[in-house]
């Protein structure tokens, strides 16, 4: 018996990450899953509102657990000091 590919499973009321075994999601893909632009995702990562980890010299990834938490609770509030330039 074969298991259907995670992309072919319809998500009803669950997380967009259900069935996805990855621990880290590339930032551009995380932006798409959150329904925001890449530019906005990088801006949120730079401000610290979207936690990321760097793999290699350049690639930013978002922990899957963070994406699940954002789905449930939304993004954390902006820092008191204003936006990072």
C-alpha positions in Angstrom: 0.0 0.0 0.0 1.4 3.4 -0.9 0.8 6.6 1.0 -0.4 9.6 -1.0 2.0 12.5 -1.5 1.5 15.2 1.2 0.7 17.7 -1.5 -2.2 15.6 -2.7 -3.9 15.4 0.7 -6.7 17.9 1.2 -6.3 19.9 4.4 -9.6 20.3 6.3 -9.3 22.5 9.4 -5.7 21.3 10.0 -2.3 22.9 9.6 -0.9 23.6 6.2 2.1 21.5 7.4 0.1 18.4 8.3 1.8 15.4 6.7 5.0 17.4 6.1 7.9 15.7 7.9 10.3 18.6 7.6 11.5 20.5 10.7 12.7 23.6 8.8 10.8 25.3 5.9 12.7 27.6 3.5 11.7 31.2 4.1 10.2 31.8 0.6 8.0 28.7 1.0 7.1 29.8 4.6 6.0 33.2 3.1 3.8 31.5 0.6 2.2 29.3 3.3 1.6 32.3 5.4 0.1 34.2 2.5 2.6 37.0 2.6 5.2 38.2 0.1 8.9 37.1 0.3 9.8 40.7 0.9 7.4 40.9 3.9 8.8 37.6 5.2 12.4 38.8 5.1 11.4 42.1 6.8 9.6 40.1 9.6 12.7 37.9 9.9 15.0 40.9 10.2 12.8 42.5 12.8 12.7 39.3 14.8 9.0 38.8 14.6 9.5 35.7 12.4 12.1 33.4 14.0 14.5 31.9 11.5 17.6 29.9 11.4 20.4 30.1 8.8 21.5 27.0 7.0 24.8 27.6 5.2 26.0 31.1 4.4 22.7 32.5 3.0 19.6 30.3 3.3 17.1 31.3 5.9 14.6 28.7 7.2 11.6 29.0 9.5 11.0 26.1 12.0 7.9 24.2 11.2 6.8 24.6 14.9 6.9 28.4 14.5 4.6 28.2 11.4 2.1 26.1 13.3 2.1 28.5 16.2 1.6 31.5 13.9 -1.3 29.7 12.3 -2.9 29.3 15.7 -1.9 32.6 17.4 -0.8 35.0 14.6 2.4 36.9 14.4 3.9 38.2 17.6 3.4 42.0 18.1 6.0 44.4 16.8 8.7 45.5 19.3 8.1 48.6 21.3 11.1 50.5 19.8 9.5 50.5 16.3 10.5 48.8 13.1 14.1 47.8 12.3 15.4 49.9 9.4 
